[in-house]
Amino acid sequence: MRPCQILAALAVLFASACATTSATPRTRYRLGDYVVYRYQGPGLAEPVTLREEVTAQEGNRLRIDVTAARAAEERRWVQVLTDTPENQKANKIDALYESVNGGYVKLANADNRDVYRLYEWTLFVPDKPASGIMKSECQRPILNHEMTCRCTNGQSEWKGAVLLFEATECPAFLWTNGTSRFTDAATGEDVLKVEVLEQGRKAAAAQQTFEP
């Protein structure tokens, strides 16, 4: 599981990262790396800003602090993971902590139910399963830089309207998940749009403990 996001039924922005400790870690993530995504459109109750930051690293083991904000509401949690291809494929999180009343509570996260609950503000679920799915290489902008990505396109339905969707994975982009959207096929209006607002690395980030 990469450092994090979920986009709708496509599971686009669920990012996590994790791994085994070694002198030269295979993970591309480093202490201080961060990303900010925005989710917006009538498919969500309110626009959502999602920030993820690596606040501890030992080899491939990472702590990711996540903040989701919409209107006056905010959710904070911590994901501890090991960045290996096997863990990414299995969406495996080593430990999950939710911020509650100024402290952190460890969650059981059986079958990833807790982490999906925490990300639910960013979830858009169409009324029908996706169909006509096609994958292809494409060029898409991320923060004004054109990148070679893998695009997944298809269609679904929501409130009686046919939706066209596109989700992008961009290997050269540290956080992998790029722009994504669900669009009303008849009007061309976005029902859900996901874009990258910021990404970078804090130069003087302080190492945190893995257990908050």
C-alpha positions in Angstrom: 0.0 0.0 0.0 1.5 3.3 -1.0 1.4 6.4 1.2 -2.0 7.0 0.8 -5.4 8.0 -0.8 -8.6 6.3 -2.1 -10.5 7.6 -5.1 -14.0 6.2 -5.1 -14.6 2.6 -6.0 -11.3 2.6 -8.0 -9.3 2.9 -4.8 -7.3 5.7 -6.3 -6.0 7.8 -3.5 -5.2 5.3 -0.7 -1.7 5.7 -0.2 0.6 3.8 2.2 4.2 2.8 2.4 6.4 0.3 4.3 9.4 -2.0 4.4 12.3 -3.9 6.0 15.1 -1.9 7.6 18.4 -1.9 5.6 21.4 0.3 5.2 20.1 1.4 1.8 16.3 1.3 1.9 14.5 0.4 -1.3 11.7 2.8 -0.5 11.7 6.1 -2.4 10.1 7.9 0.6 12.2 9.9 3.0 11.6 11.8 6.2 9.8 15.0 5.5 8.2 14.0 2.2 4.6 15.3 1.9 1.8 15.6 -0.5 -1.5 17.5 -0.5 -4.5 16.5 -2.6 -7.9 18.2 -3.1 -11.1 16.2 -3.7 -14.1 18.2 -4.9 -17.4 18.0 -6.8 -21.1 17.2 -6.3 -20.2 13.6 -5.7 -18.9 14.5 -2.2 -20.7 16.2 0.7 -18.0 18.9 0.8 -14.6 19.5 -0.8 -11.9 17.7 1.0 -8.2 18.5 1.4 -6.0 15.5 2.2 -2.4 15.9 3.5 0.1 13.1 4.0 3.6 13.4 5.4 6.4 11.0 6.3 7.3 11.9 9.9 9.5 8.9 10.7 11.6 6.5 8.7 13.9 3.6 9.5 14.9 1.8 6.3 11.6 0.9 4.6 9.5 1.3 7.7 7.5 4.6 7.5 5.2 6.6 9.7 2.7 8.6 7.6 0.7 11.4 9.4 -2.6 12.1 7.5 -4.9 15.0 7.9 -8.3 15.2 6.1 -10.2 18.5 6.3 -13.6 19.5 5.0 -15.4 22.8 5.9 -14.9 23.2 9.7 -14.2 19.4 10.3 -10.9 17.7 10.5 -9.6 14.2 11.0 -6.1 13.1 11.9 -4.5 9.7 12.0 -1.2 7.9 11.7 -0.3 4.9 9.5 2.8 2.8 10.2 3.8 0.7 7.2 6.6 -1.2 5.6 7.1 -0.2 1.9 7.5 -3.5 0.0 5.7 -4.5 -3.3 4.0 -7.3 -1.4 2.6 -4.9 1.2 1.5 -2.4 -1.4 -0.4 -5.2 -3.3 -2.0 -6.4 -0.2 -2.8 -2.9 1.2 -1.1 -3.9 4.4 -0.7 -1.4 7.3 1.4 -2.4 10.3 -0.4 -0.1 12.8 -3.1 2.6 12.6 -3.8 5.3 15.2 -6.6 7.8 15.2 -6.4 11.2 16.9 -9.2 11.4 19.5 -9.6 14.3 22.1 -5.9 15.4 21.8 -4.4 11.9 22.0 -4.0 8.9 19.8 -6.0 5.6 19.9 -4.7 2.4 18.3 -7.3 0.9 15.9 -7.8 -2.8 15.2 -8.2 -2.1 11.5 -9.5 -5.6 10.7 -9.8 -6.1 7.0 -8.7 -2.4 6.6 -12.2 -1.3 7.8 -10.9 1.5 10.1 -8.6 3.0 7.5 -11.4 3.1 4.9 -13.7 4.8 7.5 -11.0 7.4 8.1 -10.8 8.1 4.3 -14.6 8.0 3.8 -14.8 11.8 3.2 -12.8 11.3 -0.1 -14.9 8.3 -1.3 -17.3 8.5 -4.2 -19.3 5.4 -5.0 -21.2 5.4 -8.3 -24.6 3.6 -8.6 -23.3 0.9 -10.9 -20.1 -1.0 -11.2 -17.5 0.3 -13.7 -17.6 -1.1 -17.3 -15.7 -0.7 -20.5 -12.4 -0.4 -18.6 -9.3 0.3 -20.7 -5.7 1.0 -19.6 -3.2 2.9 -21.6 -0.1 5.1 -21.3 -0.9 8.8 -21.2 0.6 12.2 -20.5 -0.9 14.2 -17.6 0.1 17.3 -15.8 1.0 17.2 -12.1 1.9 20.6 -10.6 2.6 22.0 -14.1 4.9 19.1 -15.0 3.9 16.8 -17.8 4.3 13.2 -16.7 4.0 9.8 -18.3 1.3 7.9 -16.5 -0.9 4.8 -16.7 -4.5 5.9 -17.3 -7.5 3.7 -16.4 -10.6 4.8 -18.2 -14.2 3.5 -18.2 -17.8 4.4 -17.4 -20.4 4.1 -14.7 -23.7 5.7 -13.6 -24.7 8.1 -10.8 -28.2 9.5 -10.2 -29.3 8.4 -13.7 -26.4 10.0 -15.5 -23.7 8.2 -17.4 -20.3 8.9 -15.9 -16.9 8.7 -17.6 -13.9 8.2 -15.3 -10.2 8.4 -15.5 -7.7 7.4 -12.8 -4.0 8.0 -13.2 -0.9 6.3 -11.8 2.4 8.1 -12.5 5.5 6.1 -11.7 7.8 9.2 -11.8 5.6 11.0 -9.2 6.7 10.0 -5.7 3.1 9.5 -4.4 2.1 7.7 -7.6 -1.5 8.7 -7.8 -2.0 11.7 -10.0 -5.2 13.5 -11.2 -8.5 11.6 -11.4 -12.0 12.5 -12.2 -15.6 11.3 -12.8 -17.3 13.4 -15.4 -21.0 13.5 -16.5 -20.9 12.2 -20.1 -23.8 14.4 -21.2 -22.8 17.8 -19.7 -19.0 17.4 -19.4 -19.2 18.6 -15.8 -17.0 17.0 -13.1 -18.9 14.9 -10.5 -15.6 14.3 -8.7 -12.2 15.8 -9.4 -9.0 14.9 -7.6 -5.9 17.1 -8.1 -2.4 17.5 -6.5 -2.0 20.8 -4.8 1.5 20.5 -3.3 4.3 18.0 -2.9 7.8 18.3 -1.5 10.2 17.5 1.3 10.7 19.4 4.5 14.4 20.2 4.8 14.5 20.2 8.6 11.9 17.6 9.5 12.3 16.1 12.9 12.2 12.3 13.3 9.1 11.3 15.3 8.4 8.0 17.2 6.6 5.3 15.3 4.0 5.0 18.0 2.4 8.4 18.5 
